[in-house]
Amino acid sequence: MSPVAVVTGAASGIGLVAAERLLERGFGVAAIDVSRDALDALEAKYPGRVLGYPTDVRDAAAVQKAVDMVEINMGAIEHVLCSAGIARVGASMSVDLADIDLMMGVNYGGVVHMATACLPRMIKRGRGEFAVLASITGITPPVKMAGYGATKAAVISYMNSLRYEVDGTGVKLACVCPAAVNTPMSEDFFADPAKRAKSMATTPQKVVESIEKGLARGTFMVYPNALARAFALGQRVSPRLIRVVQSSRFSDLV
């Protein structure tokens, strides 16, 4: 029987690449996304190997029900990737408050709901991998990404605290902080193609590879590309330099 992985945001971007990589590794994949049509297409592409669970990760009860059904239909969950995310950026006072609530509900609430539904089972079994897609914007938020960066900062803080409770249980945690990634969501960040080209985006494949390697090595904070590592290091050793860089016109990519 194949080991079971759950991926949120599995219908596109990093989530889709991660789901396909997990299939290559021999996992059965429970794909969670809000798009029933996209999940149907994924199931049709990988019959018998992917089961789709249309779920809004903002809804704690719906997430719990989906996870319950995964374990009934597919077996014990061994791997989780929380990849569901949404971005609304722009000058901070111009971003609609409803969009702030939406980002917090999906980006942060989705992680909390998945952790609440999955981690107690993993801890009880003494094994499992739980990875989340945070972002380097949660450490060094760029100009015009205050709301989005705050959701990712919340994820990083949550995972850092959660780590104390999970250490020693046999469950591995990973908090993944890429810089810009070349996915459909990058168009939400960089509507201008010229600015998008300047963002030095990495690929979803490289992010997924870094997650796999990070979990294998037991690395908690995972930085998939050099730009993310540079900003994380800079924020730690020279916040003033990072502020200068972020305040320059070259960093205004929105």
N, C-alpha and C positions, 0 to 999 in steps of 0.2 A: 504493500500500500504506500502511495506517495506521501511524503510529508506535505503539510498544508501551510500555505502562506496567504496572508491577507494584505491587500494593497488598496489604500484609499486614493481617490483621484486616478484610478487605474485606466480610464478611458483615453487619456491623452498625456502628452508631455513626459515628464520623468516617471510618473506612475505607470504609463503604458510600457515604456522601455524596461522598467523594473519588473513588471509582470512577465514580459517576454523573456527576460534573462532568468527569472525564477523558473519558468517552464523549461528552459534549456538545462537548468540544474536539476531537473527532475521533480520539482514541486507541483502539486496541484494548487491552482490559484483561485482564491475567492476575491473577485474584483468588486470593489465598492465605488460607486460613482452616482451622481444625481441623474445622469442621462441613461434612461432605459434603452434607447435606440443604440447608443454607443456600446452598451454592455451586450446587447443582442448581437451586434456585429462581432464583438470580441469572442463571444461564445461560439458563434458560427465559424470563426476562423480557427478556433482551437476546441473542437467538439470533444466533450467528455473530460477536458483538462482544465477548463475555466468555467466557473459558475459566477454569474453576475448577481449582485445584490443592490438594486437601486435604493440608495439611502442618502439622506441629507445629514452630513456629519454634525451639523449644528443641533440635531435632535438626539438627545442622550438616550431616550427610550428606543428610538429607531435603530441607533447604533447597537445597543444591547441586544435587541431582537435579531439583528443581522448576524452578530457574532454568535449568539446562541444557535442560529440556524446553520451557520458554517460548521460548528462542531458536531451538530446532529447529522448533517448531510455529508461532510467531508472528513471529519476527524479532528484530532487535537491540533490546535494552531501552534506552529513552531516558529513562524517568522511573521512579523508585522512591519509594514512600511506605511507611515502616515505621510502621504504625498499630496492630499487634497489641499488646494490653496487658491486664493484669489487676490488680485491686486487692484487697488484704486489709488492712483498717485496724482500729484499736482501740488501747487502751493497749498500749504497746510490749511489755511482758513477757507480754501475754496473746495476742499473735498467734502462731499455731502456727509452729514452725520450718520445717515442711514448706511452709507458705504463703510464708514468706520465700524459700525456695529456688525455689518456683514463680514468684514475682514476678520474682526475679532472672533466672531462665531465660527467661521470656517477654519481659519489658520490656527487659532489657539484652542477654541472650544472643541474642535474636531480631534485634536491631540488628546485633550483631557478625557473626552468621551471614549476614545479608543483605548487609552491607558486603563480607564476604569473598567471597561468591559473585558480586556484581554490579560492585563498583567496579573490579577489574582489567580487566574487559571495557570499561567506560566510559572508563577512563584510556587504554587501548590505542587506542580509537577517537577519543579527544580530544573527547568530548562526553557530555552526559548530566546528569540532575538526580537528586540523592539527598537526600531529606528524611526526617526522623525526628520522631515525636511524643515529645518529652520532656515536661516539665511545670514550671510555676513551683515546684512542691513540691521539685524538685531544686535550687533556689536558696534558697528560704525554706520549708523543710518545716513544715507546721502541726502542732499538737499531735495526737497519736495517728495520725500518718502516717509514723513514722520508717522503717519497712521499705520502704514504697512510695516515699517521698521519696529514700531511698538508692539505689533502682534507677534513678531518674530522674537523680540526681546522677551516677551512673556513666555514663549515656548522654551527659550534657552534657560530662563530662570526656573521654570517648572521642571524641566528635565534635570537640571543641576541639583535641585532639591530632592527630586524623586530618586536620584542616584543613591542617596544615603540609605533609603529604604530598600533598595533592590540589591545593593552590593552584598555579595556572599550568598545569594539565593540560587545561583546557577543561571540566572537570566542576564543576557547581555543587552546593554542600552547603547544607542549611538545617536548623537545630536549632530546633524549634518548641516554645515553652513557654507554653501557655495556662494560665489559672487554671481553675476548675471549668467543665466543659462539660456541657451538658444532653444526655446520652446514656444508654443503658441502664446503663452502668457507673457513672453517678453514684449509682445506688441502692446500689452497694457502698460508696461513701463516706458517703452521707447517708441512712441507713435511715429516719430520721425526716423525713417530708415537710415539716414546719415548718422544720427545720434546712436541708433541701435548698433551700427557697425563699429562705433567708437567704444562700445561698452565692454569689449574684450570678453564676450560671452564664451563660456565653455559649453560642452555638449551634454545632453542627458545621459549618453552612454558613459562618459567619463565620471559623471556624478554617481551613477549606479555602480560602476567599477570601484569607486572610492568607498561606497557603503559596504560592499562585499568585503573589501580588504580591511576596512576599519573594524567590522564586526569580527572577522577572523583573528585580528590582532588584539582585540579587546580595547580598541581606541574609542574613547567616549566622544570627544570633540573631533569631528571629521571635517577637514577643509579640502574640498575636491580640486581646487586649482590654486595656482601660485598667487593670483590676485587676492583671493580670500585669505590665504595664509599671510600675505604681506599686510593686509589691513588689520587682521587679528593681532599680529605681532606689533604693528605700529600703535594700535590703540592701547596695548599693554605697556609699551616702553616709552612712547612719545605721543601722548594724546594731542599735544600742541601741534605737532607736525601733521597729524591726521586732520586736525581742524583747518589748518592752512590748505591742505590738499582739497578737502571737501568744500571749502569756501571759494575755491577758484572757479572760474567760468568753465573750465574743462570738465568739472565734475557735475555740471548741470546737464544731465542727459535726458531729462523728462520733456 
